[in-house]
Amino acid sequence: MERLSARRWRLDRAPASAWAAGALAVLLLLFAFASNASVTLLVLLAAAIAFWAGREARRFVIGSARTDENIEFVGLAELAPLLEALPDPALLIDANTRIVSSNAAARRQMQFEARGQYLTSILRHPDVLEAVQEAVRDGATRAVEYEQTAQVERHTRCYVAPVTWGPDRAAMLVFHDQTARISTERMRADFLANASHELRTPLASLSLLIETIAGPARDNAEDRDRFLKMMQVQAERMRRLIADLLSLSRIELDEHVPPSDRADLCVVVREVVDMMGAVARERGVELVLAGAEAPLNVVGERFQLAQVAQNLVDNAIKYTPSGGVVRIEVGVGGDREDVVAKAGRRWEEAGRVAILTPAAVANRSYAYIRVEDAGPGIAKRFLPRLAERFFRVERELGDERGGTGLGLAIVKHIINRHRGGFLVESQPGRGSAFAAYVEVAGED
Ligand code: ADP
């Protein structure tokens, strides 16, 4: 960047001290000529004071960023609204790395109060400090990316540019938040890597089985049948993976648009329980439904609410041993705190996690579905990760079999679209209970 120079300074912007010093110099001159005192000495003194007053006035002027003929210099007071108008945090730092000016975004995000503080008291990243030194010393402009991991991970790009303030060089710092962009990129990359890995596993099994049937097992009818059944399982796994992935991306597509339809939660849940009855019987598990008698209208999309109930009941059946009972309950829970207490806090010794909590809204009441199983339960340390895509407790424990790991992610995104909540409480040895709640529809 070109060096900036102060070419014109304005008397109307001189500080009070410069005015006082100037006046004192004039008085001294008058006194020198009117009295018999040593004229030369007094004239020299007056000249020195006048020179100092001039310097003071110049120091108070900041050069503009332009070097053509029409340069208009602006004072610090005029620069402040400019900083203030920037949406990103911005700081002006003097040659001694002290904060000369800042905007509201900077004060809020960096949590500091007074100007005059040293930059190092709010930011210590060595690359940024080095860029500030370079801006002040060599007039260099730089962009520095850095990461902070204090409470939450935050990625920032800091633009550092030199500005000239009277005889001193200063630096302007503008901070641009990169966190959302970087985490979206990381999520997309992770998702693609995970999805292809998940599909590759059954595909590799299928290829191996085909080779075996075509080769060593070609003439053995019994082996052939066994391998064909195994192929069927792998193909079914791939079908489910693709169906779940498509379902998830469809849900995400309109997750930002809350549903405006009405659905009777009792009817939805009753239909799902009826539909799952055959699977439960086959596994020797009893389904017990409670509280689904009276109509219970909620704000929601019927098909998506059925998907929620189906995923939760399906998991509960899968993890409950033969002879066990899965309890499904539908009910009205009151406001956000009431519904959490009613649907999500029943077992004293259980570990508990709110996977999703809606924003607090006055006068809103919620209806819930709670699905309770008699399975092995889930260790506390796994609870916060349950709704992550592809997360499976079994795999963490070294068992590669199991479902797609997408069912609870689907539930979470549907409930998020419905601006509702999703909780789990689980106690190893006793079982797990998942509860989802959505807004009760008003009378209209
Ligand atoms: P999956 O298709 O693997 O069931 P989910 O997203 O529905 O995928 O569940 C993720 C993981 O959470 C499961 O793999 C399992 O480890 C655990 N899990 C879910 N529901 C239960 C449950 N009722 N009891 C025990 N573990 C469960």
Residues whose N, C-alpha, C, O or C-beta is under 5 A from the ligand:
A	BS01	ADP	N315 A316 Y319 D373 G375 G377 I378 L386 F391 R392 V393 E394 G402 G403 T404 G405 L406 G407 L408 A409 S432
